[in-house]
Amino acid sequence: MAQRRRLFEFGSFRLDAEGCILFQGENVVPLSPKAMRTLLLLVENAGHVVSKEEILHKVWANTFDGDSSLTRTVF
C-alpha cells in the first residue's frame, strides 16, 4: 500500500515533510537540516505555542551551542 505524503501549504510555500523539501511555487528553497526540522516542528504545531525549550529538545537535543543558533535558524 502506498504511503500518503505529508504536505503542508502556507502562503506561496509547500512543505514536503517526508522528502524534507520546501518549495516556493515550483522553486526549491534550500534550508539547513536544523532549519528544516525547526520549520517542520512549527508547521506541525500550527495554532499552538511551541516553547523555546521544546524546540531545543526536539531539534538540537544535546548539540545546542547558544541562543544565537536558535535565533539565526528562526530568522
C-alpha positions in Angstrom: 0.0 0.0 0.0 1.4 3.4 -1.0 2.1 5.8 1.9 0.5 9.2 1.7 3.0 12.1 1.7 2.6 14.7 4.3 2.3 18.1 2.6 1.8 21.4 4.2 0.8 24.6 2.3 1.1 28.1 3.7 1.1 31.3 1.5 3.1 30.6 -1.6 5.1 27.8 0.1 4.6 24.0 0.1 6.5 21.8 2.6 7.0 18.1 1.7 7.6 16.7 5.2 8.6 13.2 4.0 11.1 14.5 1.5 12.2 17.4 3.7 11.8 19.8 0.8 10.4 23.4 0.9 9.0 24.8 -2.3 8.1 28.4 -3.1 5.9 27.9 -6.2 7.9 25.5 -8.2 11.3 26.5 -6.8 13.1 24.6 -4.1 14.1 26.7 -1.1 17.4 25.5 0.4 17.3 25.1 4.1 19.9 23.6 6.5 18.8 20.4 8.3 18.2 22.2 11.6 16.1 25.0 9.8 14.1 22.3 8.1 13.4 20.4 11.4 12.5 23.7 13.1 10.1 24.7 10.3 8.5 21.3 10.3 8.1 21.3 14.1 6.4 24.8 13.9 4.2 23.8 10.9 3.1 20.6 12.6 2.1 22.6 15.6 0.4 25.5 13.7 -2.0 27.3 16.0 -0.2 26.2 19.1 2.7 27.8 21.0 5.9 25.9 20.8 8.2 26.8 23.6 11.9 27.5 23.2 12.6 24.5 25.4 10.6 22.2 23.2 12.4 23.4 20.1 15.8 22.9 21.7 14.8 19.5 23.0 13.4 18.2 19.6 15.7 19.9 17.2 19.0 20.5 19.0 18.9 17.7 21.5 22.4 17.7 23.1 24.1 19.8 20.4 22.8 23.3 21.2 25.5 25.9 21.3 23.7 29.0 22.4 20.7 31.2 21.8 22.2 32.8 18.7 21.9 29.4 16.9 18.2 29.3 17.5 17.7 33.0 16.7 19.6 32.6 13.4 17.6 29.5 12.5 14.2 31.0 13.2 15.2 34.2 11.4 
